Amino acid sequence: MKTVTIADVAQHAKVSKSTVSQYLNKRFDYMGEDTKKRIEAAINELGYRPNIVARSLKQKSTTTIGVIVANILHSFSTQVIRAIEDMCHQFDFHTIVCNADDDPIKEKRYIEMLRAKQVDGIILLPTGDNSDLYNEMLKVNYPVIFVDRTVPDVQIPSMLLDNEKAAGLGVQHFIDNGYRKIGIITNVIRNVTPRMERLNGYKKTLELNGLPLREEYIKSLEVCKIKEGLKEMLELADPPKAILAGNDLTLIEILKYVKEHNLKVPEDLAIIGIDDVSFASFYEPGLTIVAQPAFKIGKRAAELLLNKIQKKIPAEEKLVYRFEPKLIIRESC
């Protein structure tokens, strides 16, 4: 079957090739309605499909960005992806989403694959273990933005929550409600930014309130071991009466344990989670949450990346963009 070209469309619509090209690129400033209708009809009748590869070579842009998330199971990741996709759609950009599973090797392969496909830029939730590769992209001015994490000695702009404040809001709410024995559980992923900063926020808030720091009340575990770790914590001679869940996946494992052991919330154990979850408001009892503005973070990351791609970089670009957490109070504390 013969490939339909712009020349075929132009001949069918009785216009020039440049007019068809302007139509395809949505440059309608000096184009009459009758001309647009004729070109649209010709495209439909001939079954014309633009040659994306040729177009990309000519424009030196694939109008595509890559998004590499650390773990797509996190509600934060899915919300960020949605915000990025919405923003890109407004500017006729496409997105390719990759899940690195917090694996530096997998992350490296995805970065290399996306660049081989000549995507115009990458939004990355970095594992932190590919600093040489991050800096190489920076050196050649390849557009890249970090989300959720910073990496030491890598000067790439990053969008992330004020994690210390987020943990502090949760701990302070426990204290304001009379709790003094407060534990924290996070899932262990090396020394990534949110985990470390949330632990710091937990410790600082206890200290500010004159409460002792008890190491047995702090656990960083793989997700599959969180229930076991909580069991150990609650079987201490002097167990905590309140638990701060470091993220959404940790919260889910804690709630599973609560259900399996018929614990009452907050009577037996008060719970606050960092990261919003879709079921927080209708879980029984309602879950007190420290939410982060994931959609706002994703939107800002996409805006900044598209600005870099289109050479509209802000005059005073920051290295770290912090976003405010919000305490949503319900019945779990």
TORTORMI-168947 format. One record per residue (C-alpha): residue number from 0; x, y, z. Coordinates in pm, 1 decimal. Layout:
! TORTORMI-168947
+-----+----------+----------+----------+
| num |        X |        Y |        Z |
+-----+----------+----------+----------+
| NUM |        X |        Y |        Z |
...
+-----+----------+----------+----------+
! end
This chain:
! TORTORMI-168947
+-----+----------+----------+----------+
| num |        X |        Y |        Z |
+-----+----------+----------+----------+
|   0 |      0.0 |      0.0 |      0.0 |
|   1 |    138.5 |    337.6 |   -105.7 |
|   2 |    226.1 |    570.9 |    180.8 |
|   3 |     14.2 |    885.5 |    178.6 |
|   4 |    231.9 |   1198.2 |    194.4 |
|   5 |    177.3 |   1566.3 |    269.8 |
|   6 |    201.9 |   1627.6 |   -105.8 |
|   7 |    -92.7 |   1390.0 |   -162.7 |
|   8 |   -300.4 |   1571.3 |    100.5 |
|   9 |   -208.7 |   1911.3 |    -48.7 |
|  10 |   -305.2 |   1800.9 |   -398.9 |
|  11 |   -635.1 |   1652.2 |   -275.0 |
|  12 |   -721.9 |   1963.7 |    -75.6 |
|  13 |   -598.8 |   2199.3 |   -353.1 |
|  14 |   -356.3 |   2381.1 |   -123.0 |
|  15 |     22.8 |   2403.4 |    -91.9 |
|  16 |    235.2 |   2160.4 |    109.6 |
|  17 |    333.6 |   2443.2 |    342.7 |
|  18 |    -34.2 |   2509.4 |    419.3 |
|  19 |    -84.9 |   2144.5 |    511.4 |
|  20 |    226.4 |   2161.6 |    728.3 |
|  21 |     90.6 |   2469.9 |    905.1 |
|  22 |   -238.9 |   2288.1 |    963.5 |
|  23 |    -62.7 |   1983.9 |   1111.3 |
|  24 |    137.1 |   2211.8 |   1341.7 |
|  25 |   -182.5 |   2396.3 |   1444.5 |
|  26 |    -70.9 |   2728.7 |   1304.9 |
|  27 |   -410.4 |   2861.5 |   1199.3 |
|  28 |   -347.3 |   3238.5 |   1224.1 |
|  29 |   -391.3 |   3313.1 |    855.0 |
|  30 |   -593.6 |   3007.0 |    754.5 |
|  31 |   -956.9 |   3032.8 |    659.4 |
|  32 |  -1222.7 |   2792.0 |    787.8 |
|  33 |  -1287.5 |   2656.0 |    436.9 |
|  34 |   -916.9 |   2573.1 |    394.8 |
|  35 |   -904.4 |   2395.2 |    729.9 |
|  36 |  -1213.0 |   2190.0 |    644.6 |
|  37 |  -1070.1 |   2087.9 |    304.9 |
|  38 |   -741.4 |   1976.4 |    461.6 |
|  39 |   -920.7 |   1785.6 |    738.5 |
|  40 |  -1143.5 |   1612.4 |    480.3 |
|  41 |   -840.6 |   1522.4 |    264.9 |
|  42 |   -658.1 |   1374.9 |    564.9 |
|  43 |   -959.3 |   1162.9 |    656.3 |
|  44 |  -1035.7 |   1051.0 |    302.7 |
|  45 |   -675.4 |    956.0 |    220.6 |
|  46 |   -602.3 |    807.1 |    565.2 |
|  47 |   -294.2 |   1025.4 |    609.8 |
|  48 |    -79.7 |    959.9 |    920.4 |
|  49 |    209.0 |   1198.2 |   1003.5 |
|  50 |    558.2 |   1047.6 |    993.0 |
|  51 |    650.3 |   1106.0 |   1356.8 |
|  52 |   1015.7 |   1006.1 |   1309.3 |
|  53 |   1068.7 |   1241.2 |   1015.9 |
|  54 |    886.8 |   1517.9 |   1197.1 |
|  55 |   1101.6 |   1470.9 |   1505.4 |
|  56 |   1422.4 |   1486.2 |   1300.6 |
|  57 |   1309.6 |   1805.3 |   1131.1 |
|  58 |   1197.5 |   1977.2 |   1451.5 |
|  59 |   1479.4 |   1825.1 |   1661.0 |
|  60 |   1217.4 |   1725.2 |   1917.6 |
|  61 |   1016.3 |   1410.6 |   1983.3 |
|  62 |    766.7 |   1609.2 |   2198.0 |
|  63 |    804.6 |   1324.8 |   2448.6 |
|  64 |    940.3 |   1312.9 |   2802.8 |
|  65 |   1031.0 |   1018.2 |   3022.7 |
|  66 |    911.3 |    974.0 |   3381.5 |
|  67 |   1101.4 |    724.8 |   3597.6 |
|  68 |    942.7 |    655.1 |   3936.1 |
|  69 |   1105.9 |    468.1 |   4221.0 |
|  70 |    798.4 |    257.9 |   4301.4 |
|  71 |    476.6 |    292.3 |   4102.6 |
|  72 |    279.8 |    127.4 |   4385.8 |
|  73 |    311.5 |    443.5 |   4597.1 |
|  74 |     -0.6 |    659.8 |   4575.8 |
|  75 |    235.9 |    959.3 |   4561.7 |
|  76 |    396.1 |    822.9 |   4243.7 |
|  77 |     66.3 |    765.9 |   4064.5 |
|  78 |    -58.4 |   1113.2 |   4157.9 |
|  79 |    264.1 |   1275.1 |   4039.4 |
|  80 |    247.3 |   1081.3 |   3710.9 |
|  81 |   -110.7 |   1196.1 |   3654.3 |
|  82 |    -19.4 |   1561.3 |   3717.3 |
|  83 |    278.4 |   1538.0 |   3479.9 |
|  84 |     67.4 |   1374.2 |   3209.2 |
|  85 |   -204.1 |   1640.9 |   3244.5 |
|  86 |     50.6 |   1921.4 |   3209.2 |
|  87 |    224.0 |   1757.5 |   2912.8 |
|  88 |   -110.9 |   1703.0 |   2739.2 |
|  89 |   -173.7 |   2078.3 |   2749.5 |
|  90 |    148.5 |   2133.3 |   2555.3 |
|  91 |    102.4 |   1840.9 |   2311.7 |
|  92 |    380.3 |   1639.9 |   2475.8 |
|  93 |    366.5 |   1265.3 |   2538.0 |
|  94 |    495.9 |   1073.1 |   2839.1 |
|  95 |    672.0 |    738.5 |   2874.7 |
|  96 |    647.4 |    603.9 |   3231.0 |
|  97 |    905.6 |    361.9 |   3374.1 |
|  98 |    912.0 |    190.2 |   3715.2 |
|  99 |   1264.1 |    147.3 |   3854.7 |
| 100 |   1165.3 |    -50.1 |   4168.4 |
| 101 |   1429.1 |    148.7 |   4358.5 |
| 102 |   1688.0 |    -54.3 |   4167.2 |
| 103 |   1988.0 |    154.9 |   4048.4 |
| 104 |   2067.2 |    -91.1 |   3767.5 |
| 105 |   1710.2 |    -82.1 |   3638.3 |
| 106 |   1706.7 |    296.7 |   3670.5 |
| 107 |   2028.9 |    325.6 |   3467.1 |
| 108 |   1887.3 |    107.5 |   3191.3 |
| 109 |   1570.0 |    317.3 |   3174.2 |
| 110 |   1766.0 |    642.2 |   3155.7 |
| 111 |   1979.9 |    501.3 |   2872.6 |
| 112 |   1673.8 |    364.7 |   2691.1 |
| 113 |   1485.2 |    695.7 |   2712.7 |
| 114 |   1782.5 |    893.1 |   2588.8 |
| 115 |   1834.4 |    644.2 |   2305.6 |
| 116 |   1473.2 |    709.9 |   2206.8 |
| 117 |   1563.6 |   1080.2 |   2210.3 |
| 118 |   1299.6 |   1189.4 |   2457.4 |
| 119 |   1333.3 |   1562.7 |   2516.6 |
| 120 |   1381.0 |   1537.8 |   2893.4 |
| 121 |   1332.9 |   1320.5 |   3201.0 |
| 122 |   1154.0 |   1360.6 |   3533.6 |
| 123 |   1318.0 |   1124.3 |   3778.2 |
| 124 |   1253.1 |    998.6 |   4131.3 |
| 125 |   1619.2 |    902.2 |   4170.7 |
| 126 |   1755.3 |    598.4 |   4350.9 |
| 127 |   2056.7 |    816.1 |   4429.8 |
| 128 |   2307.8 |    553.8 |   4321.2 |
| 129 |   2375.7 |    676.4 |   3967.4 |
| 130 |   2546.2 |   1007.8 |   4045.8 |
| 131 |   2791.5 |    980.4 |   3755.5 |
| 132 |   2504.0 |    934.9 |   3512.1 |
| 133 |   2304.0 |   1223.2 |   3664.6 |
| 134 |   2606.4 |   1453.7 |   3641.3 |
| 135 |   2676.9 |   1344.8 |   3284.5 |
| 136 |   2324.5 |   1455.3 |   3186.6 |
| 137 |   2383.6 |   1782.7 |   3369.1 |
| 138 |   2716.7 |   1834.9 |   3193.0 |
| 139 |   2561.0 |   1811.5 |   2845.8 |
| 140 |   2262.7 |   2029.9 |   2949.0 |
| 141 |   2015.7 |   1746.3 |   2907.1 |
| 142 |   1683.7 |   1857.4 |   3066.1 |
| 143 |   1619.3 |   1658.5 |   3384.6 |
| 144 |   1426.0 |   1726.6 |   3705.4 |
| 145 |   1427.3 |   1528.3 |   4030.0 |
| 146 |   1111.3 |   1465.4 |   4231.2 |
| 147 |   1081.8 |   1354.8 |   4596.0 |
| 148 |   1456.5 |   1320.5 |   4649.8 |
| 149 |   1782.1 |   1509.9 |   4634.5 |
| 150 |   2120.9 |   1355.2 |   4558.3 |
| 151 |   2441.3 |   1482.3 |   4723.2 |
| 152 |   2682.9 |   1654.8 |   4483.1 |
| 153 |   2427.9 |   1655.4 |   4199.4 |
| 154 |   2303.1 |   2003.7 |   4108.7 |
| 155 |   1973.9 |   1900.5 |   3948.9 |
| 156 |   1658.4 |   2088.7 |   4060.5 |
| 157 |   1435.9 |   1879.5 |   4288.1 |
| 158 |   1069.3 |   1907.7 |   4390.9 |
| 159 |    993.5 |   1759.4 |   4730.1 |
| 160 |    786.7 |   1781.6 |   5044.0 |
| 161 |    908.5 |   1954.0 |   5359.3 |
| 162 |    953.6 |   1609.0 |   5507.8 |
| 163 |   1082.4 |   1716.8 |   5849.0 |
| 164 |    778.8 |   1938.4 |   5894.5 |
| 165 |    547.5 |   1656.9 |   5778.7 |
| 166 |    678.0 |   1416.7 |   6043.9 |
| 167 |    678.0 |   1696.3 |   6299.8 |
| 168 |    309.2 |   1769.3 |   6234.8 |
| 169 |    219.3 |   1405.3 |   6298.8 |
| 170 |    427.7 |   1369.6 |   6615.7 |
| 171 |    307.6 |   1703.0 |   6755.7 |
| 172 |    -54.3 |   1601.0 |   6699.4 |
| 173 |      7.8 |   1281.9 |   6898.7 |
| 174 |    163.5 |   1487.0 |   7179.6 |
| 175 |   -118.5 |   1743.8 |   7175.4 |
| 176 |   -361.2 |   1454.2 |   7223.9 |
| 177 |   -178.2 |   1328.4 |   7531.1 |
| 178 |     48.3 |   1059.5 |   7380.1 |
| 179 |    403.3 |   1030.6 |   7511.3 |
| 180 |    507.8 |    684.7 |   7387.1 |
| 181 |    530.5 |    740.9 |   7012.4 |
| 182 |    691.3 |    508.3 |   6759.3 |
| 183 |    775.5 |    547.5 |   6391.1 |
| 184 |    799.3 |    283.9 |   6119.2 |
| 185 |    943.3 |    350.6 |   5774.7 |
| 186 |   1025.5 |    115.9 |   5492.2 |
| 187 |   1398.1 |     86.7 |   5438.0 |
| 188 |   1530.6 |    211.0 |   5103.6 |
| 189 |   1891.8 |    300.5 |   5173.6 |
| 190 |   1936.6 |    667.0 |   5271.1 |
| 191 |   1675.5 |    826.4 |   5045.9 |
| 192 |   1573.1 |   1182.3 |   5126.6 |
| 193 |   1212.4 |   1140.6 |   5252.1 |
| 194 |   1298.8 |    856.7 |   5490.5 |
| 195 |   1594.9 |   1038.2 |   5645.5 |
| 196 |   1418.5 |   1372.9 |   5671.8 |
| 197 |   1104.4 |   1221.5 |   5823.3 |
| 198 |   1312.1 |   1040.8 |   6085.1 |
| 199 |   1484.4 |   1370.3 |   6164.2 |
| 200 |   1149.3 |   1546.1 |   6196.8 |
| 201 |   1027.3 |   1274.7 |   6434.0 |
| 202 |   1338.8 |   1301.6 |   6653.2 |
| 203 |   1345.7 |   1681.9 |   6659.2 |
| 204 |    979.5 |   1708.5 |   6760.6 |
| 205 |   1025.3 |   1466.4 |   7048.7 |
| 206 |   1327.9 |   1666.8 |   7161.8 |
| 207 |   1144.3 |   2000.1 |   7138.9 |
| 208 |    873.7 |   1859.2 |   7364.9 |
| 209 |   1121.0 |   1719.9 |   7617.5 |
| 210 |   1038.6 |   1356.4 |   7537.7 |
| 211 |   1307.4 |   1086.3 |   7538.4 |
| 212 |   1423.8 |    929.5 |   7213.2 |
| 213 |   1382.6 |    553.0 |   7242.2 |
| 214 |   1561.2 |    358.4 |   6969.5 |
| 215 |   1334.0 |     56.2 |   7021.3 |
| 216 |   1045.8 |    276.9 |   6902.4 |
| 217 |   1213.4 |    334.3 |   6564.9 |
| 218 |   1205.1 |     75.7 |   6286.7 |
| 219 |   1308.0 |     90.3 |   5920.3 |
| 220 |   1202.3 |   -227.9 |   5746.2 |
| 221 |   1128.6 |   -383.5 |   5411.1 |
| 222 |    756.4 |   -368.7 |   5340.0 |
| 223 |    718.9 |   -745.9 |   5379.6 |
| 224 |    863.0 |   -726.1 |   5731.9 |
| 225 |    665.6 |   -430.6 |   5866.4 |
| 226 |    397.0 |   -639.2 |   6036.1 |
| 227 |    663.7 |   -849.4 |   6206.5 |
| 228 |    844.5 |   -533.7 |   6320.1 |
| 229 |    525.8 |   -380.8 |   6457.4 |
| 230 |    456.7 |   -700.8 |   6649.6 |
| 231 |    801.6 |   -680.7 |   6809.8 |
| 232 |    745.6 |   -318.3 |   6900.9 |
| 233 |    405.1 |   -379.3 |   7058.0 |
| 234 |    538.6 |   -674.7 |   7258.2 |
| 235 |    797.6 |   -460.1 |   7434.9 |
| 236 |    766.5 |   -440.1 |   7812.9 |
| 237 |    675.9 |    -72.6 |   7765.8 |
| 238 |    528.6 |    -51.0 |   7413.8 |
| 239 |    438.4 |    265.2 |   7221.2 |
| 240 |     76.9 |    376.3 |   7225.1 |
| 241 |     95.5 |    568.0 |   6897.4 |
| 242 |    263.3 |    494.1 |   6562.8 |
| 243 |    364.2 |    731.8 |   6284.3 |
| 244 |    364.8 |    548.7 |   5948.4 |
| 245 |    646.8 |    685.3 |   5731.9 |
| 246 |    457.0 |    646.8 |   5402.7 |
| 247 |    147.5 |    495.2 |   5242.9 |
| 248 |    282.4 |    141.2 |   5195.2 |
| 249 |    392.6 |    131.8 |   5559.6 |
| 250 |     49.9 |    253.0 |   5670.0 |
| 251 |   -123.3 |    -24.1 |   5476.7 |
| 252 |     90.6 |   -291.6 |   5644.1 |
| 253 |     19.2 |   -142.9 |   5987.6 |
| 254 |   -354.9 |   -145.5 |   5917.2 |
| 255 |   -333.3 |   -509.6 |   5807.5 |
| 256 |   -169.6 |   -598.0 |   6139.8 |
| 257 |   -434.8 |   -403.4 |   6332.8 |
| 258 |   -712.3 |   -595.3 |   6159.4 |
| 259 |   -543.9 |   -935.6 |   6196.6 |
| 260 |   -496.8 |   -882.0 |   6571.9 |
| 261 |   -833.9 |   -716.0 |   6637.9 |
| 262 |   -676.5 |   -399.8 |   6774.9 |
| 263 |   -895.5 |    -96.3 |   6827.0 |
| 264 |   -785.5 |    237.4 |   6682.1 |
| 265 |   -714.8 |    467.8 |   6859.6 |
| 266 |   -797.5 |    292.9 |   7190.4 |
| 267 |   -529.3 |     24.9 |   7157.7 |
| 268 |   -307.3 |    207.5 |   6911.8 |
| 269 |   -329.2 |    559.5 |   6769.2 |
| 270 |   -212.9 |    589.3 |   6406.4 |
| 271 |   -110.7 |    874.2 |   6177.8 |
| 272 |     19.4 |    820.5 |   5824.8 |
| 273 |    238.3 |   1040.3 |   5606.4 |
| 274 |    117.1 |   1043.0 |   5242.8 |
| 275 |   -249.6 |   1055.0 |   5157.4 |
| 276 |   -432.8 |    734.2 |   5070.4 |
| 277 |   -760.7 |    713.6 |   4881.5 |
| 278 |   -941.2 |    524.9 |   5159.1 |
| 279 |   -836.4 |    749.2 |   5450.8 |
| 280 |  -1170.8 |    926.6 |   5482.3 |
| 281 |  -1394.5 |    617.1 |   5474.2 |
| 282 |  -1172.4 |    371.7 |   5659.5 |
| 283 |  -1325.0 |    293.0 |   6001.3 |
| 284 |  -1216.2 |    484.5 |   6199.5 |
| 285 |  -1114.7 |    767.3 |   5966.8 |
| 286 |   -737.9 |    799.4 |   5932.8 |
| 287 |   -549.3 |   1109.7 |   6038.5 |
| 288 |   -305.1 |   1184.1 |   5758.4 |
| 289 |    -19.6 |   1422.4 |   5685.0 |
| 290 |    -81.1 |   1480.1 |   5316.0 |
| 291 |    161.0 |   1613.7 |   5059.7 |
| 292 |     42.4 |   1807.0 |   4751.0 |
| 293 |    145.2 |   1539.5 |   4500.5 |
| 294 |    -45.7 |   1693.1 |   4209.5 |
| 295 |    111.0 |   2033.8 |   4275.3 |
| 296 |    457.5 |   1876.5 |   4292.6 |
| 297 |    406.9 |   1684.8 |   3967.2 |
| 298 |    267.9 |   1989.5 |   3789.2 |
| 299 |    557.5 |   2210.2 |   3896.7 |
| 300 |    810.8 |   1944.8 |   3790.8 |
| 301 |    651.0 |   1921.6 |   3445.3 |
| 302 |    636.4 |   2300.0 |   3410.4 |
| 303 |   1002.9 |   2338.0 |   3491.6 |
| 304 |   1108.0 |   2054.0 |   3261.0 |
| 305 |    904.8 |   2191.2 |   2970.2 |
| 306 |   1057.6 |   2534.4 |   3032.9 |
| 307 |   1403.6 |   2379.2 |   3011.7 |
| 308 |   1313.4 |   2192.8 |   2692.0 |
| 309 |   1171.3 |   2508.7 |   2533.6 |
| 310 |   1463.9 |   2720.7 |   2663.5 |
| 311 |   1237.6 |   2925.2 |   2892.4 |
| 312 |   1442.3 |   2864.1 |   3205.4 |
| 313 |   1348.8 |   3098.1 |   3495.5 |
| 314 |   1606.4 |   3369.1 |   3569.4 |
| 315 |   1654.4 |   3246.1 |   3925.8 |
| 316 |   1617.6 |   2869.8 |   3915.1 |
| 317 |   1631.1 |   2709.5 |   4259.4 |
| 318 |   1802.3 |   2381.8 |   4338.0 |
| 319 |   1535.4 |   2263.5 |   4585.3 |
| 320 |   1163.5 |   2343.9 |   4570.7 |
| 321 |    988.8 |   2258.9 |   4899.7 |
| 322 |    613.7 |   2198.9 |   4930.8 |
| 323 |    403.6 |   2232.6 |   5243.7 |
| 324 |    245.9 |   1928.2 |   5414.8 |
| 325 |   -107.9 |   1943.5 |   5552.3 |
| 326 |   -242.2 |   1766.0 |   5861.0 |
| 327 |   -586.6 |   1617.4 |   5797.3 |
| 328 |   -738.2 |   1521.3 |   6132.5 |
| 329 |   -977.0 |   1228.1 |   6160.8 |
| 330 |  -1055.0 |    965.7 |   6425.6 |
| 331 |   -738.2 |    751.8 |   6429.8 |
| 332 |   -581.9 |   1015.3 |   6656.7 |
+-----+----------+----------+----------+
! end
